[in-house]
């Protein structure tokens, strides 16, 4: 009798864990379906306004993340706070500390790519919103590559691979210039997005970025035509 009881015990524990896990997954699925129905209901009534609101939030977060990266890289962004003074409070808020952690933002990007870009049926975002999310993620990856290469080649704290040191003020000027370029690109792309157009660049090399995103999402007839 003792042997039989000891054999049945692990099965009951496993079944309880399985049932609890199943209940949690069902609750998560119900939550996602409720959110999806709410978003779709709002989108049906005010689809255009809701789309512009989504694009505004997306590009605001992109510019904020850009500022955080420049601040982390150079230690100071100086004149940016004079141009955009309201960013000063945001940078040192809990919201800013969340975005200053690369691990958290990486997880955030993975979730955004999984549930917004790859599985659009969950939240039912429009094609232009999904396009701009992936487009901004691509631009931010390129920005991080530029920052990392700069850090390797011209580190102002350690010797670079060319055995040369760059002054901290020069690094701040470099990050400010890079921020200004990306800021202009984001503003231009935002204006194109709210008018339901894809960004167009005169340089063929730069034009490959929006074209690659459009090709990856396989948008031809659904997406707005470039003008």
N, C-alpha and C positions, 0 to 999 in steps of 0.2 A: 504493500500500500504506500509506503514511503517513497519507493522508487517511482511509482506512477505519479505521485503528487509532484515530485521534483521534475519530472519530464514535462508535465503540463504547465508548470509555472512560466517558463520562458515564452511559451506560445501565447499565454494570456497577456503578458507584458507587451509582446510584439504587436498583438492585435489591438491593444489599447493605444499604443503609439501610432499605429497605422490609422486608426479611426480618428484620433485627434488631428493628425496631419491632414487627413482627408477633409475634415470639417473646416480646418483653417484655409485650405486651398479653395474649398467651395465658397467660403465667405469672401475671400479675395476676388474670386471670379464674379460673385454677385456685386461687389463694390465696383469693379471695373465696368460691369454692364450698366450699373446705375449711373456712373460718371459718363459713360458713353451716351446713354439716353438723354442725360441733362445737356451735354454739349451739343448733341444733334438737335435737340428741341430749341436751344438758344440759336443754333446756327440756322435753322429753318426760318425763324422769325427775323433775325437781324444778321443774316449771313455775311453781308459785305462789311458792316461795322465790326462784327466780331472778328473777321479776318484781318482787318486793319489793326484792331486791338492786339491780336496775337502777334502780328509782325512788329508792332511797336515794342512789345515786351521782349521779343526775341532780339531785336537789334539793340535795345537798351542794355540787356544782359551781356550782349557781345561787346559793346563799348566798355561796359563796366569791367568785364573780365580782362579786356585789353589794358585798361588802366592799372588794374591790380598786377598784371604780369610785368608791365613797365616799372611799376613801383618796386616790386620784388627784385627785379633785375638790377636796377641802378641805385636803389636805396632812396631815391628822391626824384620826383618828376617836376619839381619847381613850378614853372610857369603854368602847368596844366591846371593847377588849383585856381589860378587867377582867371583862366579862360572858362573853366567849369567849376565854380566854387562849391556847388552842392555835392560834388563827388567827394569832398573832403570828409564830410560826416558819414557818408556811406562806406568809405574805405575802412574807417576805424570802427564800424559797427559790427555786430555779430554776423550780419549778412556779408560784410566784406571779408571777415575772417574765414567764413565758409568757402568763399571763392578763392581765397589765397592758398588753400590747401590743394596741391595738385592731385592727390589721391581722391579727394571728394569730387572734384570737377571731372576726373576721369570716369568715375562711377556714374556721375550725372550724365555724361556724354554717352556712355554705354546704354543707360536706360532710355535716353532720348532717341538713340538710334534704333533700339529694339522695339519700343512701343509707339514711336511716332513715325519713323521712316520705314522700317521693315514690316511693321504690322499696323498699317493705317486704319484697318477696320475696327480697332479698339477705341481710338479717340476720334476717328473720322475727321482728321484735319484735311484741309483742301490741298491740292497738288502744289500750289504756289507756296503755302506755308511749309510743307514738307521739303520742298526744293530749297528754300532759304535756310532751313535748319541745317541741312546737309552742306549747303554752300558755305555757311559761316563756320561750321566745324572744319571744313577743308582749309579755309583761310586761316583759322587759328592754329591748325597743325603746321602750316607753312610758317606762320609767325613764330611758333615755338622752335622750329628748325633753325630759323635765322638767329634767334636769341642764343640757342645752344651752340651754333657754329661760332658766333661772336665770342661766346664765353670760352670756347676752346682755343680760338686763334688769338684773341686779344683780351685776356683776363686781366682786370686792373688790380687784382689782389695777388695772384700767383703768376709765375713766369709762363708765358704762352709757348706754343711749340716753336715760335720764331725767336724765343728768348727776348721778347720785348714786352714792356709794361705800358698799359694805357691808363691815362689819368681818369679818376672817377668822374670828374666834370665832363670829360669827353664822352664817357659812357652814358652819362645822363643826357647829353645832347643827342647822342645816337638814338637812345630809347625815345626821346621826345620827338625826333624826326620820324622815327618808325611809327610812333603813335599817331602823328599828324597824317601820315600817308594812309594808314589803316582807317583812321577816323573818317577821312574824306571818301575812301572806298565804301565804308559802311553806310555813310549818309547817302551816297549816290545809289548804292544797291537798295537801300530802304525806299528811296523815292521811286525807283523802278519797280520795286515789289508791290507797293501800295497802288501803283497804276497797272498791276498785273502784267508786267514785262520782265524779261530776264535781263541781267546786266550785260552790257556790251563794252568791250575794251578795244582801243585802237591797235594795241600790240597783239599780234597773233599768239605769242607765247602766253600772255595773260588771259587771252580769250579761251585758252584750253581749259582753264579752271571752271568757268560756268558751263562750258560745253560738256566737260567730263561729268559734272554733276547731273546735267540733263540726260546724258547718255546712261548714267548709272541708274537713274530713276525710270528710264525708258519713257520719257515724256515727249510726245510728238504732237498728237492732236489735242490732248488735254491741256498742255501747257500753253501759255500765251506766246504768240510769235514775237521774235525779236524785231525791233524797229530801230 
